[in-house]
């Protein structure tokens, strides 16, 4: 009996063809890993301490060379074996190509695992024109911040957060420059102030941020001390727009700009219009007779407006300050508390409207330089968190003059905690994030990130996002500071030279927005997404 050898020959050919496909897959991995590895290097070079290579770059390139040598050797051997069984050129070439194509998807998945999570730019706004304008502040509008409004010196420009399309723009009045804006949008209305060169901020607009339409305009006597863009001059709460003026505070209807009330803040508390009854005043709330007082910064939330008022005595030698609380419905003073200053106030900045948290720094080097946290609805003694301590210096606000009308703070307040960027002794800039309790001012935790902290932003309940100078985005738990997701953070790719050190970070659903003040040398707004 003679055995039929055709089935065995068929199996031999099949195994030889499979070997060619497998060898082609290795070649395909080599090509893919070379492409993914070399193109992942920003600017064509990396590896220094200041410019480390992205995660997975070196392993991918090493695998690429390994697959190159192994793939070509295996392909040569497999093709030789196949040619002895099935002579020809077309079929072996097809089998190699099939193997290369089959390797693309698993190779990509392996690279993604090796590389770790990344964020890639998905859109960027056109550069500012004219090139001399600068961004002064930012609003977000709608559910999940569907629209971002960048306020420039000469205009307001709104972008779709998803794709960067320009939704609307509103131009400033002739020869008028933006000098103030509300910290947030309330009931779809944002407040923006304008002033002429060298003049106080004396024109207030209510703007429908959904359409970019001006709803109303009011003229005021601006605070004389502010002739350039400043924060805290305009604020809004449910149904009311509040504007700081020369020695007074005005309350307007948020929808149509109708004047509701005016609170006079000049002179002593006994002679101001709209002041609280003497029985309601707290000890230390008044100032000396003959003192000239001016509002410095204000913030509205929860039905009241808190205003920092500075006063200079008649002899021009004594400086004092108060925190005045006004009822938003009537403008009536419902509280006044002396602030612990004796020299001129260099910095007064609202860190949070609710709970009210104030950054206060006076000119005297031995004076107050702290974050003051007020709890509840009263104006009792605040919790003080010093700006400079034995462990670090807090970097609540950027040193550079960026986003002057609404500063991009490197701090967030929530869940009874202040989370803020800080610089260790000797550091060139903020390089860690620190958490403090607002109830007692105690330092709860710190997290060193191994690089400069560029921006902070809320990232959901109990979380804060931190954008680092090494193009990394971390998420931290605000309770204890531990890193969420990955210890190394998420790599933000292809943004080299596109993010300034004073940038503002915003979250819009699944997109992170980076907003620059300088929109000429960098994109005004940049969207990145995983």
C-alpha positions as CSV (number, residue, x, y, z in Angstrom):
1,X,0.0,0.0,0.0
2,X,1.4,3.4,-1.0
3,X,0.6,6.4,1.4
4,X,-0.7,9.6,-0.2
5,X,1.9,12.4,0.6
6,X,-0.3,15.3,-0.6
7,X,-1.9,16.1,2.8
8,X,1.5,16.2,4.5
9,X,2.8,18.5,1.8
10,X,-0.2,20.7,2.2
11,X,0.4,21.1,5.9
12,X,4.1,21.8,5.3
13,X,3.2,24.6,2.8
14,X,0.7,26.0,5.3
15,X,3.3,26.1,8.1
16,X,5.8,27.7,5.8
17,X,3.3,30.4,4.8
18,X,2.4,31.0,8.4
19,X,6.1,31.5,9.1
20,X,6.4,34.1,6.4
21,X,3.3,35.9,7.8
22,X,4.8,35.9,11.3
23,X,8.2,37.1,10.0
24,X,6.4,39.9,8.1
25,X,4.6,40.8,11.4
26,X,7.9,41.3,13.1
27,X,9.1,43.6,10.2
28,X,5.8,45.5,10.6
29,X,6.4,46.0,14.3
30,X,9.9,47.3,13.5
31,X,8.5,49.8,11.0
32,X,5.7,50.9,13.4
33,X,8.0,51.1,16.5
34,X,10.5,53.2,14.6
35,X,7.8,55.6,13.5
36,X,6.1,55.9,16.9
37,X,9.4,56.1,18.8
38,X,11.2,58.7,16.7
39,X,8.1,60.9,16.2
40,X,7.3,61.0,19.9
41,X,10.5,63.1,20.5
42,X,9.5,66.8,20.8
43,X,11.6,69.0,18.6
44,X,13.8,66.0,17.6
45,X,15.8,65.9,20.8
46,X,15.3,65.0,24.5
47,X,17.0,63.3,27.4
48,X,18.2,66.2,29.6
49,X,17.0,66.8,33.1
50,X,15.1,69.9,31.9
51,X,13.7,68.2,28.8
52,X,13.2,64.5,29.5
53,X,12.0,62.1,26.8
54,X,8.3,61.2,26.9
55,X,7.5,57.9,28.6
56,X,8.0,54.8,26.4
57,X,10.3,56.6,23.9
58,X,13.5,54.7,24.6
59,X,11.9,51.3,25.1
60,X,10.0,51.7,21.8
61,X,13.1,52.7,19.9
62,X,15.1,49.7,21.4
63,X,12.2,47.4,20.4
64,X,12.3,48.9,16.9
65,X,15.9,48.0,16.4
66,X,15.4,44.5,18.0
67,X,12.5,43.9,15.6
68,X,14.5,45.2,12.7
69,X,17.3,42.7,13.1
70,X,15.0,39.8,14.1
71,X,12.4,40.6,11.5
72,X,14.7,40.7,8.5
73,X,16.6,37.6,9.6
74,X,13.4,35.7,10.2
75,X,11.9,36.9,6.9
76,X,14.9,35.8,4.9
77,X,14.8,32.3,6.5
78,X,11.0,32.0,6.1
79,X,11.1,33.1,2.5
80,X,13.9,30.6,1.7
81,X,12.0,27.8,3.3
82,X,8.8,28.7,1.5
83,X,10.5,29.0,-1.9
84,X,11.7,25.4,-1.6
85,X,8.0,24.3,-1.3
86,X,6.2,26.9,-3.4
87,X,8.5,28.7,-5.9
88,X,7.4,32.2,-7.0
89,X,7.6,35.8,-5.9
90,X,4.1,37.2,-5.8
91,X,2.6,35.0,-3.0
92,X,5.6,35.4,-0.6
93,X,5.4,39.2,-1.0
94,X,1.7,39.2,-0.3
95,X,2.2,37.0,2.8
96,X,4.9,39.4,4.1
97,X,2.6,42.4,3.5
98,X,-0.3,40.6,5.2
99,X,1.9,40.0,8.3
100,X,3.0,43.6,8.4
101,X,-0.7,44.8,8.3
102,X,-1.8,42.3,10.9
103,X,0.9,43.6,13.3
104,X,-0.2,47.3,13.2
105,X,-3.1,47.1,15.6
106,X,-1.5,45.0,18.4
107,X,1.7,47.0,17.9
108,X,-0.2,50.2,18.5
109,X,-1.9,48.9,21.6
110,X,1.4,47.7,23.0
111,X,2.9,51.2,22.4
112,X,-0.1,52.8,24.1
113,X,0.5,50.6,27.2
114,X,4.2,51.3,27.2
115,X,3.8,55.0,26.7
116,X,1.1,55.5,29.3
117,X,-1.8,58.1,29.2
118,X,-1.2,61.2,27.1
119,X,-3.1,64.4,26.1
120,X,-2.7,65.7,22.5
121,X,-3.6,69.1,21.2
122,X,-6.9,69.0,19.3
123,X,-7.3,72.7,18.5
124,X,-5.7,76.1,19.0
125,X,-7.0,79.6,18.5
126,X,-5.6,81.9,15.9
127,X,-2.9,84.3,17.2
128,X,-4.0,87.7,18.6
129,X,-4.2,90.6,16.2
130,X,-3.1,93.3,16.9
131,X,-0.1,91.6,18.4
132,X,0.1,94.1,21.2
133,X,-3.1,93.1,23.0
134,X,-3.0,90.8,26.0
135,X,-5.5,88.5,27.7
136,X,-6.9,90.0,30.9
137,X,-9.1,87.2,32.2
138,X,-11.3,84.2,31.3
139,X,-14.9,83.1,31.8
140,X,-16.4,79.7,31.1
141,X,-20.0,79.5,30.0
142,X,-22.6,76.7,30.0
143,X,-22.8,73.2,31.2
144,X,-19.3,71.6,31.3
145,X,-17.8,74.9,30.2
146,X,-19.0,74.5,26.7
147,X,-17.8,78.0,25.8
148,X,-14.7,79.8,27.0
149,X,-14.6,83.6,26.8
150,X,-11.1,85.2,26.7
151,X,-11.3,88.9,27.7
152,X,-8.6,91.0,26.0
153,X,-7.8,94.7,26.4
154,X,-9.7,95.5,23.2
155,X,-12.4,92.9,22.9
156,X,-14.1,89.8,24.3
157,X,-13.7,86.6,22.2
158,X,-15.7,83.4,22.8
159,X,-14.6,80.0,21.6
160,X,-16.3,76.6,21.5
161,X,-14.4,74.5,24.0
162,X,-14.8,71.3,21.9
163,X,-13.3,72.4,18.6
164,X,-12.1,76.0,19.1
165,X,-14.6,77.6,16.7
166,X,-15.0,81.3,17.4
167,X,-18.6,81.8,18.5
168,X,-18.7,85.5,18.9
169,X,-16.6,88.6,19.6
170,X,-17.5,92.0,21.2
171,X,-15.3,95.0,20.6
172,X,-14.5,97.6,23.3
173,X,-15.7,101.2,22.8
174,X,-13.5,103.6,20.9
175,X,-10.4,104.5,22.9
176,X,-11.7,102.4,25.7
177,X,-9.7,99.5,27.2
178,X,-10.9,96.7,29.4
179,X,-10.0,97.5,33.0
180,X,-12.2,95.2,35.0
181,X,-14.4,92.1,34.8
182,X,-16.5,90.0,37.1
183,X,-14.8,86.9,38.5
184,X,-17.6,84.7,37.1
185,X,-20.7,84.6,34.9
186,X,-24.0,84.7,36.8
187,X,-27.4,84.0,35.1
188,X,-25.7,84.1,31.7
189,X,-24.4,87.7,32.3
190,X,-20.8,88.8,32.7
191,X,-19.7,92.2,33.8
192,X,-16.9,94.1,32.1
193,X,-15.5,97.6,32.7
194,X,-13.8,100.0,30.4
195,X,-11.6,103.1,30.9
196,X,-9.6,105.5,28.8
197,X,-5.9,105.9,29.0
198,X,-4.8,107.1,32.4
199,X,-8.4,107.4,33.6
200,X,-10.3,105.3,36.2
201,X,-12.5,102.5,35.2
202,X,-15.8,104.4,34.6
203,X,-17.9,102.4,32.1
204,X,-19.7,99.1,33.0
205,X,-21.3,96.7,30.6
206,X,-23.5,93.8,31.2
207,X,-22.9,91.2,28.5
208,X,-25.0,88.2,27.5
209,X,-22.2,85.7,27.3
210,X,-24.3,83.2,25.3
211,X,-24.6,85.6,22.3
212,X,-22.0,88.3,22.9
213,X,-24.7,91.0,23.0
214,X,-24.3,94.0,25.2
215,X,-27.4,94.1,27.5
216,X,-26.8,97.4,29.3
217,X,-24.3,100.2,30.0
218,X,-23.8,102.4,33.0
219,X,-21.3,105.2,33.7
220,X,-19.8,105.5,37.1
221,X,-17.1,107.6,38.9
222,X,-14.3,105.0,38.9
223,X,-11.9,104.4,41.8
224,X,-9.1,107.0,41.3
225,X,-6.4,104.6,42.4
226,X,-7.0,102.2,39.5
227,X,-6.1,103.5,36.1
228,X,-5.1,100.2,34.6
229,X,-6.7,96.8,34.5
230,X,-7.4,95.5,38.1
231,X,-9.3,92.7,39.6
232,X,-12.2,92.8,42.1
233,X,-13.7,96.1,40.8
234,X,-16.8,94.3,39.5
235,X,-18.7,91.3,40.9
236,X,-22.0,89.6,40.5
237,X,-24.4,87.5,42.5
238,X,-27.9,86.2,41.8
239,X,-29.8,89.1,40.2
240,X,-27.4,91.9,41.2
241,X,-24.3,93.5,39.6
242,X,-22.0,95.3,41.9
243,X,-19.5,97.9,40.9
244,X,-16.8,99.6,43.0
245,X,-16.7,103.4,42.5
246,X,-15.0,106.5,43.9
247,X,-15.8,106.2,47.7
248,X,-18.9,104.1,47.0
249,X,-20.3,100.8,45.8
250,X,-23.2,100.6,43.4
251,X,-25.7,97.8,43.0
252,X,-27.5,97.3,39.7
253,X,-30.1,94.9,38.4
254,X,-28.1,92.2,36.6
255,X,-30.6,91.8,33.8
256,X,-31.2,95.4,32.7
257,X,-28.7,97.6,34.7
258,X,-31.3,99.5,36.7
259,X,-29.7,101.2,39.7
260,X,-30.9,99.5,42.9
261,X,-28.7,101.1,45.6
262,X,-25.6,103.0,46.4
263,X,-23.5,102.5,49.5
264,X,-21.3,105.4,50.5
265,X,-18.0,104.1,52.0
266,X,-16.3,107.5,52.7
267,X,-15.7,108.7,56.1
268,X,-16.6,107.0,59.4
269,X,-19.1,104.2,59.6
270,X,-21.4,106.5,61.6
271,X,-21.8,108.9,58.6
272,X,-22.0,106.5,55.6
273,X,-25.3,106.2,53.7
274,X,-26.8,102.7,53.9
275,X,-24.7,101.9,57.0
276,X,-25.7,99.4,59.7
277,X,-27.3,100.6,62.9
278,X,-24.9,101.3,65.7
279,X,-26.2,98.3,67.6
280,X,-25.3,96.1,64.7
281,X,-21.7,97.3,64.4
282,X,-18.9,95.1,65.6
283,X,-16.1,96.4,67.7
284,X,-13.2,97.8,65.7
285,X,-15.4,98.4,62.6
286,X,-15.1,102.1,62.4
287,X,-12.3,104.5,61.5
288,X,-11.1,107.8,62.8
289,X,-13.2,110.8,62.0
290,X,-11.9,112.7,59.0
291,X,-10.4,109.6,57.3
292,X,-10.8,109.3,53.6
293,X,-11.8,105.8,52.5
294,X,-11.9,104.0,49.2
295,X,-13.0,100.5,48.2
296,X,-10.2,98.3,47.1
297,X,-11.6,95.0,46.1
298,X,-15.1,93.3,46.3
299,X,-16.7,89.9,46.0
300,X,-20.4,88.9,46.0
301,X,-21.8,85.6,47.0
302,X,-24.7,84.2,49.0
303,X,-26.7,87.4,49.0
304,X,-24.0,89.6,50.4
305,X,-21.0,91.6,49.0
306,X,-17.8,91.9,50.9
307,X,-15.6,94.9,50.2
308,X,-12.1,95.6,51.4
309,X,-12.0,99.3,52.2
310,X,-8.7,101.2,52.9
311,X,-8.7,104.5,54.8
312,X,-6.1,107.2,55.3
313,X,-6.4,109.5,58.3
314,X,-6.6,113.2,57.9
315,X,-2.9,113.6,58.9
316,X,-2.0,111.2,56.1
317,X,0.2,109.2,58.5
318,X,-2.2,106.4,59.5
319,X,-3.5,103.7,57.2
320,X,-6.3,101.3,58.2
321,X,-8.6,98.9,56.4
322,X,-11.9,97.2,57.0
323,X,-13.9,94.4,55.5
324,X,-17.4,95.7,55.0
325,X,-20.3,93.4,54.3
326,X,-23.3,94.8,52.3
327,X,-26.7,93.3,51.7
328,X,-27.1,92.7,48.0
329,X,-30.8,93.5,48.0
330,X,-30.6,96.9,49.7
331,X,-26.9,97.9,49.9
332,X,-27.3,98.2,53.7
333,X,-24.2,97.5,55.7
334,X,-24.6,94.4,57.8
335,X,-21.1,94.0,59.0
336,X,-17.8,95.7,59.3
337,X,-14.5,94.3,60.7
338,X,-11.2,96.0,61.0
339,X,-8.4,94.3,59.0
340,X,-5.0,93.9,60.8
341,X,-3.0,96.4,58.7
342,X,-1.1,99.6,59.6
343,X,0.6,100.4,56.3
344,X,-0.7,100.8,52.8
345,X,-2.1,97.6,51.3
346,X,-0.1,96.4,48.3
347,X,-2.1,93.3,47.5
348,X,-5.7,92.5,48.2
349,X,-7.1,89.7,46.1
350,X,-10.1,87.5,46.5
351,X,-9.1,83.8,46.3
352,X,-12.6,82.5,46.8
353,X,-16.0,84.2,47.1
354,X,-17.6,81.3,49.1
355,X,-16.2,80.7,51.6
356,X,-14.7,84.1,51.5
357,X,-10.9,83.8,51.3
358,X,-8.7,86.9,50.9
359,X,-5.0,87.3,50.0
360,X,-3.8,90.3,51.9
361,X,-0.3,91.8,51.9
362,X,0.6,95.2,53.2
363,X,3.7,97.3,52.4
364,X,5.3,97.0,55.8
365,X,7.8,94.0,55.5
366,X,6.8,93.1,59.1
367,X,3.1,93.5,58.4
368,X,0.4,91.1,57.3
369,X,1.2,88.8,54.4
370,X,-1.3,86.0,54.5
371,X,-4.3,84.3,53.2
372,X,-7.3,85.2,55.4
373,X,-10.1,82.6,55.5
374,X,-13.5,83.6,56.8
375,X,-15.9,80.9,57.9
376,X,-19.7,81.0,57.9
377,X,-21.7,84.1,57.3
378,X,-20.2,86.3,60.0
379,X,-17.2,88.5,59.7
380,X,-15.4,87.2,62.8
381,X,-11.7,86.8,63.2
382,X,-10.3,85.0,60.1
383,X,-7.9,82.0,60.0
384,X,-4.5,83.3,58.8
385,X,-2.2,81.2,56.6
386,X,1.1,83.0,56.2
387,X,2.5,83.4,52.7
388,X,6.0,82.6,53.9
389,X,6.8,79.8,56.3
390,X,9.6,77.5,57.4
391,X,8.7,74.9,54.8
392,X,7.8,77.0,51.7
393,X,6.5,80.2,50.2
394,X,3.0,80.2,48.9
395,X,2.5,81.2,45.3
396,X,-1.1,82.1,45.3
397,X,-0.9,84.6,42.4
398,X,1.7,84.8,39.6
399,X,4.4,87.4,40.0
400,X,4.1,88.5,36.4
401,X,1.4,91.0,35.4
402,X,-0.8,88.5,33.5
403,X,-4.6,88.4,33.4
404,X,-4.7,91.6,35.4
405,X,-8.5,91.9,35.4
406,X,-9.0,88.3,36.7
407,X,-5.7,86.8,37.8
408,X,-5.0,83.1,37.1
409,X,-4.5,82.0,40.7
410,X,-2.4,79.0,41.5
411,X,-4.8,78.1,44.2
412,X,-8.2,76.5,44.7
413,X,-10.6,76.5,47.7
414,X,-13.1,73.7,48.4
415,X,-14.1,71.2,50.9
416,X,-12.7,73.3,53.7
417,X,-9.2,73.3,52.3
418,X,-6.9,75.7,50.5
419,X,-4.8,73.9,47.8
420,X,-2.0,76.1,46.6
421,X,1.3,76.0,44.6
422,X,4.4,76.7,46.7
423,X,8.1,77.1,46.4
424,X,10.6,75.4,48.6
425,X,13.5,77.4,50.0
426,X,15.9,78.3,47.3
427,X,13.6,77.2,44.4
428,X,13.4,79.4,41.4
429,X,9.6,79.0,41.3
430,X,6.7,77.0,42.7
431,X,7.6,73.3,42.6
432,X,5.2,71.7,45.0
433,X,1.5,71.7,45.9
434,X,0.4,72.2,49.5
435,X,-2.9,71.7,51.3
436,X,-4.1,73.7,54.3
437,X,-7.1,73.5,56.5
438,X,-9.3,76.6,56.4
439,X,-10.7,75.9,59.8
440,X,-7.5,76.2,61.7
441,X,-4.8,77.1,59.1
442,X,-2.8,73.9,59.7
443,X,-0.7,72.4,56.9
444,X,-2.3,69.1,56.0
445,X,0.0,67.7,53.2
446,X,2.4,68.6,50.5
447,X,3.2,67.0,47.1
448,X,6.6,67.6,45.4
449,X,6.2,67.2,41.6
450,X,9.8,67.4,40.5
451,X,9.3,70.5,38.3
452,X,7.7,73.9,38.1
453,X,4.0,74.2,38.8
454,X,2.4,76.2,35.9
455,X,-1.3,76.1,36.8
456,X,-3.9,74.6,39.1
457,X,-7.6,73.9,38.4
458,X,-10.5,72.1,40.1
459,X,-10.8,68.6,38.6
460,X,-14.0,67.3,40.2
461,X,-15.1,66.9,43.8
462,X,-12.1,66.4,46.1
463,X,-9.6,66.7,43.2
464,X,-7.3,69.3,41.8
465,X,-5.4,69.2,38.5
466,X,-1.9,70.5,38.3
467,X,-0.1,71.4,35.1
468,X,3.7,71.2,35.4
469,X,6.5,72.8,33.5
470,X,7.6,69.4,32.3
471,X,4.3,69.1,30.2
472,X,2.7,66.8,32.7
473,X,-0.8,66.9,34.1
474,X,-1.4,65.4,37.5
475,X,-4.6,64.9,39.5
476,X,-4.2,65.1,43.3
477,X,-6.6,64.2,46.0
478,X,-7.3,67.4,48.0
479,X,-7.8,65.5,51.2
480,X,-4.3,64.0,51.5
481,X,-2.5,65.1,48.4
482,X,-1.8,61.7,46.9
483,X,-1.5,61.3,43.2
484,X,-4.5,59.8,41.4
485,X,-4.4,57.7,38.2
486,X,-0.6,57.5,37.6
487,X,2.3,58.7,39.7
488,X,4.1,60.2,36.7
489,X,1.1,62.1,35.6
490,X,-0.3,62.4,32.1
491,X,2.0,63.6,29.4
492,X,0.8,66.6,27.4
493,X,2.4,66.1,23.9
494,X,3.4,68.6,21.2
495,X,2.9,71.8,23.4
496,X,6.6,72.8,23.6
497,X,6.7,76.6,23.5
498,X,2.9,76.9,23.5
499,X,2.2,77.3,27.2
500,X,3.5,80.4,29.2
501,X,4.4,80.1,32.9
502,X,1.4,82.2,33.9
503,X,-1.2,80.2,31.8
504,X,-4.6,79.4,33.1
505,X,-5.9,75.8,33.2
506,X,-9.6,75.1,32.7
507,X,-11.6,71.9,32.4
508,X,-14.3,71.6,29.8
509,X,-15.9,68.1,29.9
510,X,-13.2,65.8,28.5
511,X,-11.1,68.7,27.1
512,X,-8.4,70.6,29.1
513,X,-8.1,74.2,28.0
514,X,-4.9,76.2,28.4
515,X,-5.3,80.0,28.1
516,X,-2.4,82.3,27.6
517,X,-2.2,86.0,28.3
518,X,0.3,86.5,25.5
519,X,-1.7,85.4,22.5
520,X,0.9,86.6,19.9
521,X,3.9,84.4,20.6
522,X,1.7,81.5,21.8
523,X,-1.8,80.4,21.0
524,X,-4.4,82.4,23.0
525,X,-6.3,79.2,23.8
526,X,-5.2,75.7,23.4
527,X,-7.4,72.5,23.8
528,X,-5.8,69.2,24.7
529,X,-7.6,65.9,25.0
530,X,-6.8,62.2,25.6
